[in-house]
Amino acid sequence: MLLTISTTHKPATDLGYLMHKNPIRCQSSDLAFGTVHIFYPEANEDKCSMAMVLDIDPVEIIRSRKRISGTQLEQYINDRPYVASSFVSVAIAQVLGSALKGQCKDRPELIELEMPLVVKISVLPSRGGQEILYRLFEPLGYEMSIEGYRLDEKYEEWGQSSYYTVELKKTTTVKELLSHLYVLIPVLDNHKHYYIGRDEVEKLLQRGQGWLAHHPEKELIAKRYLKFRSSLAREALARLVEEEISEIDEENASTEEEAEREISLNEERLKTVISVLKETDVKKVIDLGCGEGQLLKLLLKEKQFEQILGMDVSIRSLEIARQKLHLDNLPATQRKRIELIHGSLMYRDKRFEGFDAATVIEVIEHMDPPRLVAFERVVFEFAKPKTVIITTPNKEYNVVWETLEADKLRHGDHRFEWTREEFQNWCETITQKYDYQVRFMSIGPEQERVGCPTQMGVFTALE
C-alpha cells in the first residue's frame, strides 16, 4: 500500500520537520501487522514528497489474535496487503504520531502553518463508490481527482470495482490533513482489523476535534468508524453535539463576562470553591467541565490536593487549559498531580470514580433540563465522590446589571437560569434520590430581595 504527501510550499523541505522524518534517509518501523517504510522520492526547496509504504504480512495477521473477520477463505485471500485501510490509521498514529498531534520541537512555528498539500492514495477502497468519497472529503474543502477500476477489463458486464486511486489537494496544516486521513480512510473501507471498544470513541472525538462536529456526514462517519456499534455511535454523536454547543459557548461568553467583570465574580467564585475544599479532608479532586483550567490552576497551588483531574467535552478548551497550566513544563512532581481528559457528563465514566470531591462550576445551566437526570446519575450514583460542589447563576440577580437586557439570560447558550428556590428544590430532590445532604452558600455581593449573583450547593455523602 502506497500513500504520498507532497507540498510546493517554500522551502518545501519544511515538510520533513513537520513529519519528524529526515528526507535524506529511508526509515522503517516494525508494527504488529508488518513493516512501515517512510522515504522521500523528492526533496528540494521547490517540492518535497514523503511516501509511506505499508508492507503488510498476511501470515502474521492470521497468526495474531486480531484476525480478519469473515469466512475461512478470507483469511487466505483478501485485499488487506494492497489497500489503504485501518492499518494506515495505525501506521499514522505510531509512525507519524508527533505530526498527528501537532508537535514540532525543532520548528514549532510550522505547526499552524497552512501549506499546499497533495495526497495520493494508490488503492483506496470505498464501500459506496465515488459518491461516498465526495461526501466525505468535499465538505472539508478538498479538490479531488478520482480514478476508478473495472472488476475485469475482459468482462465489462461485471461493472466497477470498489477500489480507486485518489488524489486530494488542499491548503491546510499537516496536523489537520493527517487527522482527516486517520478518521476517514477506515470509514471509506468500512472494515477494521481490531476490536472496537469505548476507547475508540475517544480516538474519534480527539482526531475529529475542530471539524467532525460540523461535518454534514458526521452520523455516517461515527457509525462506520465504530463498526455500527450503535451505543458507541450514539455516545459519540451526542458528545459531538455537546462540543458544538461548547464552541458556541465560547463565542457567546462576552455578555456574561462583561456583566460579572465589575465585581470580579469569577475570581470570588473560584476562591470560595477552594476554601470549601480546604475545609474538608480532600486529597483527590475532579473538576467536571473544567473549561480552560482556571480552577485547576488554583488547585495546583495547594499542596493538600494530591490528585487533580480536569474533564471537559471541548478538546479545544482542554488544549487551551494545557497551555495555560504549562503542563509540558511543570516539574515532574507537579506534573504527576494533574491530568486532563476528554469526556461527557451524560455518560457513566469509570475515570470519574474514586475522587474525594467533584466540582461542577457554572456547568449545569448549559444543559437542557431533561438531561439533568443523566447528569445526576453520572455524578451522584456512579462517581459518588464524598463531596460535590455545584455553582450556578441566580436568575433573580440579573436585574442588577444594566448591561443585561430584561428577561435575557447571562450567557447566549444558557438553557436555563434558576431562582434560589428553584435551585434549592432541585438540590433537595437529589438528596432524596441519593445518600447525600446539602447546604447552600451565596457568592458575590448581596442585594436586598434578589440575593447574590451566584448560588452554590455543597453536597456531602452520608455515612
C-alpha positions in Angstrom: 0.0 0.0 0.0 1.4 3.4 -1.1 0.5 6.8 0.2 2.3 10.0 -0.7 2.1 13.5 0.7 3.6 16.4 -1.3 4.0 20.2 -1.0 5.3 23.0 -3.1 5.5 25.4 -0.1 8.9 27.1 0.0 11.1 25.8 1.4 9.3 22.6 0.7 11.7 20.6 2.9 9.8 22.1 5.9 7.6 19.0 5.4 10.4 16.9 6.8 10.4 18.9 10.1 6.7 18.5 10.5 6.8 14.8 9.8 9.7 14.3 12.1 11.3 12.2 9.3 14.6 13.2 7.7 14.4 13.4 3.9 17.9 12.1 3.4 17.3 8.6 4.5 14.7 5.8 4.4 13.2 4.8 7.8 11.5 1.6 8.6 9.3 0.7 11.6 8.1 -2.8 12.6 4.5 -2.9 13.7 2.3 -5.9 14.7 1.0 -6.4 11.2 4.1 -5.8 9.2 6.6 -3.0 8.3 6.1 0.7 7.6 8.7 2.3 5.3 9.0 6.1 5.1 11.1 7.7 2.4 11.2 10.9 0.2 11.2 10.3 -3.6 11.7 14.1 -4.0 13.1 16.6 -1.5 14.3 20.1 -2.6 13.4 23.7 -2.0 10.6 23.7 -4.6 8.9 20.4 -3.9 9.0 17.7 -1.3 7.2 14.4 -1.3 7.0 11.9 1.6 6.0 8.4 0.8 4.6 5.8 3.2 4.7 2.1 2.2 2.9 -0.5 4.2 4.4 -3.9 3.8 1.7 -6.0 5.5 2.4 -9.6 6.5 -0.7 -11.6 5.8 0.6 -14.6 7.7 1.2 -12.5 10.8 -2.4 -11.2 10.5 -3.7 -14.8 10.6 -1.4 -15.7 13.5 -2.3 -12.8 15.6 -5.4 -12.7 17.8 -6.7 -9.7 15.8 -7.9 -11.8 12.9 -9.8 -10.7 9.9 -13.4 -11.4 10.5 -15.3 -13.3 7.8 -15.1 -16.7 6.1 -12.2 -19.1 6.4 -11.3 -18.4 2.8 -11.0 -14.7 3.6 -8.1 -15.4 6.0 -6.0 -16.5 3.0 -7.5 -14.4 0.1 -8.1 -10.8 1.0 -7.1 -7.3 -0.1 -5.5 -6.1 3.2 -1.9 -6.0 2.0 -2.7 -3.9 -1.0 -5.3 -1.2 0.1 -5.5 1.7 2.4 -7.4 0.6 5.5 -7.4 0.8 9.3 -3.8 -0.4 9.1 -2.9 3.0 7.6 -4.5 4.8 10.6 -2.4 2.7 13.0 0.7 3.5 11.0 -0.1 7.2 11.0 -0.6 7.2 14.8 2.5 5.2 15.6 5.0 6.3 12.9 3.8 9.9 12.4 2.4 10.3 15.8 4.1 13.6 16.6 2.9 15.1 13.3 -0.7 13.9 14.0 -0.6 15.5 17.5 0.7 18.8 16.0 4.1 18.7 17.6 7.3 20.1 16.1 10.1 20.7 18.6 12.7 22.0 16.1 10.3 24.3 14.2 7.3 25.0 16.4 6.2 27.9 14.2 5.4 25.4 11.4 2.7 23.7 13.4 -0.1 26.1 12.5 1.3 26.9 9.1 -1.1 26.2 6.2 0.7 25.0 3.1 -0.5 23.5 -0.2 -0.6 19.7 0.3 -1.3 17.0 -2.2 -2.2 13.4 -1.0 -2.2 10.5 -3.4 -3.5 7.1 -2.2 -2.7 4.4 -4.7 -5.5 2.0 -3.8 -8.4 3.2 -1.6 -11.4 1.0 -1.1 -14.7 3.0 -1.0 -17.7 1.0 0.1 -20.4 3.1 -1.6 -18.4 4.2 -4.6 -17.3 7.6 -5.7 -20.3 9.3 -4.1 -19.0 8.5 -0.6 -15.6 9.9 -1.4 -17.1 13.2 -2.5 -19.5 13.3 0.5 -16.6 12.8 3.0 -13.9 15.0 1.5 -15.5 17.8 -0.4 -17.2 19.4 2.8 -13.6 19.6 4.2 -12.5 21.7 1.2 -10.5 19.2 -0.8 -10.1 19.3 -4.6 -10.4 15.7 -5.7 -9.2 13.6 -8.6 -10.5 10.0 -8.7 -9.6 7.1 -11.0 -11.9 4.1 -10.8 -11.2 0.5 -12.0 -13.4 -2.2 -13.5 -13.6 -5.6 -11.8 -12.3 -7.2 -15.0 -11.5 -5.5 -18.3 -12.5 -8.6 -20.2 -15.9 -8.8 -18.6 -17.4 -5.3 -18.7 -20.8 -6.5 -17.5 -19.2 -7.2 -14.1 -19.1 -3.4 -13.6 -16.9 -1.2 -11.5 -14.9 -2.3 -8.5 -14.9 -0.5 -5.2 -11.2 0.5 -5.5 -9.9 3.9 -6.5 -6.8 5.9 -6.9 -7.5 9.2 -5.2 -5.6 12.5 -5.2 -6.6 15.1 -2.7 -5.5 18.8 -2.7 -5.9 21.4 0.0 -4.0 24.2 1.6 -4.1 23.3 5.3 -1.9 22.2 8.2 -0.2 18.8 8.2 -1.9 18.0 11.5 -5.4 18.6 10.1 -4.6 16.6 6.9 -3.4 13.6 9.0 -6.4 13.8 11.3 -8.7 13.7 8.2 -6.9 10.7 6.8 -6.7 8.9 10.2 -10.5 9.0 10.6 -11.8 8.8 7.0 -9.7 6.0 5.5 -11.2 3.3 7.8 -14.7 4.9 7.3 -14.4 4.5 3.5 -13.1 1.0 3.9 -15.9 0.2 6.4 -13.7 -2.5 7.9 -11.4 -2.6 10.9 -8.8 -5.1 11.8 -9.1 -4.7 15.6 -11.7 -4.8 18.3 -13.9 -1.7 18.7 -14.3 -0.6 22.3 -15.2 2.5 24.1 -11.7 3.9 23.7 -12.4 4.2 20.0 -15.0 6.9 20.8 -12.2 8.9 22.5 -9.9 8.4 19.5 -12.7 9.5 17.1 -13.5 12.6 19.0 -9.9 13.5 19.6 -8.9 13.2 15.9 -12.2 14.8 14.8 -11.8 17.8 17.0 -12.5 21.0 15.2 -14.1 19.5 12.1 -16.2 16.5 12.8 -18.9 18.2 14.8 -19.7 20.4 11.7 -19.4 17.7 9.1 -22.7 17.0 7.3 -21.9 13.3 7.3 -20.9 13.0 10.9 -23.5 10.4 11.6 -22.2 8.2 8.8 -18.7 8.7 9.9 -19.4 7.8 13.5 -21.4 4.7 12.6 -18.8 3.4 10.2 -15.8 4.3 12.3 -17.3 2.5 15.3 -18.3 -0.5 13.1 -22.0 0.1 13.6 -21.9 -0.4 17.4 -25.0 1.7 17.9 -24.5 2.5 21.6 -20.9 3.8 20.9 -22.1 5.8 17.8 -24.9 7.4 19.8 -22.5 8.4 22.5 -20.0 9.9 20.0 -22.8 11.8 18.2 -24.2 13.2 21.5 -20.7 14.3 22.5 -20.2 16.0 19.2 -23.3 18.0 19.7 -22.0 19.0 23.2 -18.7 20.0 21.7 -20.5 22.1 19.1 -22.5 23.8 21.9 -19.3 24.3 23.9 -17.8 26.2 20.9 -20.9 28.4 20.7 -20.5 29.0 24.5 -17.0 30.5 23.9 -18.4 32.8 21.2 -21.3 33.9 23.4 -19.3 34.3 26.7 -18.7 38.1 26.3 -22.1 39.2 27.7 -21.7 37.1 30.9 -18.1 38.2 31.4 -18.9 41.9 30.9 -21.7 41.7 33.5 -19.6 39.9 36.0 -16.3 41.7 35.5 -17.2 44.7 37.6 -17.4 42.6 40.8 -14.7 40.0 39.8 -17.4 37.4 40.4 -15.5 34.5 38.8 -12.4 35.1 41.0 -14.6 35.2 44.1 -16.5 32.1 43.0 -13.3 30.1 42.4 -11.7 31.2 45.7 -14.9 30.2 47.6 -14.8 26.7 46.0 -11.1 26.3 47.0 -12.0 27.4 50.6 -14.8 24.9 50.9 -12.5 22.1 49.6 -9.7 23.0 52.0 -12.2 22.8 54.9 -12.6 19.1 54.3 -10.1 16.3 54.2 -10.0 16.3 50.4 -6.9 15.0 48.6 -8.3 13.9 45.2 -10.4 16.4 43.2 -12.1 16.1 39.8 -13.3 19.3 38.1 -16.2 18.3 35.8 -16.5 20.8 33.0 -13.1 22.3 33.7 -13.1 24.6 30.6 -9.7 26.4 30.2 -8.5 25.3 33.6 -9.0 28.4 35.9 -10.0 26.3 38.9 -7.3 23.7 38.1 -4.6 26.4 38.3 -5.7 27.3 41.9 -6.0 23.6 42.9 -2.4 23.0 41.7 -1.1 25.7 44.0 -2.5 23.9 47.1 -0.3 21.0 48.3 -3.3 19.5 50.0 -4.7 18.3 46.7 -2.5 15.3 45.7 -4.5 14.2 42.6 -6.3 16.6 40.3 -8.3 15.7 37.2 -9.9 18.1 34.8 -12.6 16.9 32.4 -14.3 18.8 29.6 -16.3 18.0 26.5 -14.4 20.5 24.4 -11.0 19.3 23.2 -10.2 22.9 22.2 -10.8 24.1 25.8 -8.6 21.3 27.1 -5.8 22.3 24.7 -6.0 25.9 26.0 -6.0 24.6 29.6 -2.9 22.6 28.9 -1.1 25.7 27.6 -2.3 28.0 30.4 -1.3 25.4 33.0 2.1 24.9 31.3 1.7 21.2 31.8 4.6 20.3 29.4 7.0 22.4 31.5 5.9 21.5 35.0 8.4 19.8 37.4 7.9 16.1 37.5 6.4 16.1 41.0 3.8 18.7 40.0 3.0 17.0 36.6 2.1 13.7 38.4 -0.6 15.5 40.3 -2.7 16.7 37.4 -4.3 15.2 34.3 -6.7 16.4 31.7 -9.3 14.1 30.0 -11.9 14.5 27.3 -15.3 13.3 28.4 -19.0 13.9 28.9 -21.3 14.4 31.9 -24.1 12.5 30.1 -22.5 9.0 30.3 -21.1 6.9 33.1 -17.3 7.0 33.0 -15.2 5.0 35.4 -12.5 7.6 35.2 -14.7 9.8 37.3 -14.8 7.4 40.2 -12.5 7.3 43.2 -12.3 11.0 44.0 -12.9 12.7 47.3 -14.6 15.7 45.7 -16.1 16.8 42.4 -16.6 20.4 41.4 -19.2 21.4 38.8 -18.7 25.2 38.4 -21.2 27.1 36.1 -21.9 24.0 34.1 -25.4 22.7 34.7 -27.1 25.8 33.2 -25.6 24.8 29.8 -27.6 21.5 29.8 -31.1 21.0 28.6 -33.2 20.4 31.7 -34.3 16.8 30.6 -30.6 15.9 30.5 -30.0 16.8 34.1 -31.4 13.4 35.2 -28.5 11.7 33.3 -26.0 14.2 34.9 -27.4 13.3 38.4 -26.8 9.6 37.9 -23.3 10.1 36.4 -22.2 12.2 39.4 -24.2 11.0 42.4 -25.0 7.4 41.6 -21.9 6.2 39.7 -19.0 8.5 40.5 -20.1 9.0 44.1 -17.5 11.4 45.5 -17.7 12.3 49.2 -18.2 16.0 48.3 -19.9 17.6 45.3 -19.8 21.3 44.8 -22.2 22.8 42.2 -22.5 26.5 41.4 -25.0 28.2 39.0 -26.3 31.7 38.4 -29.0 33.2 40.5 -31.6 34.3 38.0 -33.1 36.8 40.4 -29.9 38.9 40.5 -29.9 39.6 36.7 -31.9 42.8 37.2 -29.0 44.4 39.0 -26.8 44.5 35.8 -27.6 47.4 33.5 -25.7 45.7 30.7 -28.1 42.7 30.7 -31.3 43.2 28.8 -34.6 42.5 30.6 -35.6 38.8 30.6 -32.3 37.8 29.0 -30.1 35.1 30.3 -26.4 35.9 31.2 -25.0 33.7 28.5 -26.1 33.1 25.0 -26.1 29.3 25.4 -27.6 29.0 28.9 -30.5 26.6 28.6 -32.0 28.0 31.9 -31.2 30.0 34.9 -32.8 29.2 38.3 -34.1 31.3 41.1 -32.8 30.5 44.5 -35.9 28.5 45.3 -35.7 26.5 42.1 -32.1 25.6 42.6 -32.7 24.6 46.2 -35.7 22.4 45.2 -33.6 20.6 42.6 -30.8 20.0 45.1 -33.3 18.6 47.7 -34.6 16.1 45.1 -31.0 14.9 44.6 -30.6 14.3 48.4 -33.9 12.3 48.3 -32.7 10.1 45.5 -29.1 9.5 46.7 -27.4 9.3 50.0 -26.3 13.0 50.3 -27.1 16.0 52.3 -26.7 19.6 51.0 -26.0 23.0 52.4 -26.3 26.3 50.4 -24.0 29.2 50.1 -24.1 32.5 48.3 -21.3 34.1 46.3 -20.8 37.7 45.4 -22.3 41.0 46.7 -25.8 40.6 48.2 -28.7 42.7 47.2 -31.9 43.1 49.1 -34.7 40.9 47.7 -32.6 39.3 44.9 -29.7 37.8 46.9 -26.3 37.1 45.4 -25.3 36.6 41.8 -24.0 33.0 42.3 -25.6 30.2 44.3 -23.7 27.2 45.5 -24.8 23.8 46.7 -22.3 21.7 48.7 -23.3 18.1 48.8 -21.8 15.7 51.4 -22.2 11.9 51.2 -23.9 10.3 54.2 -22.0 7.7 56.1 
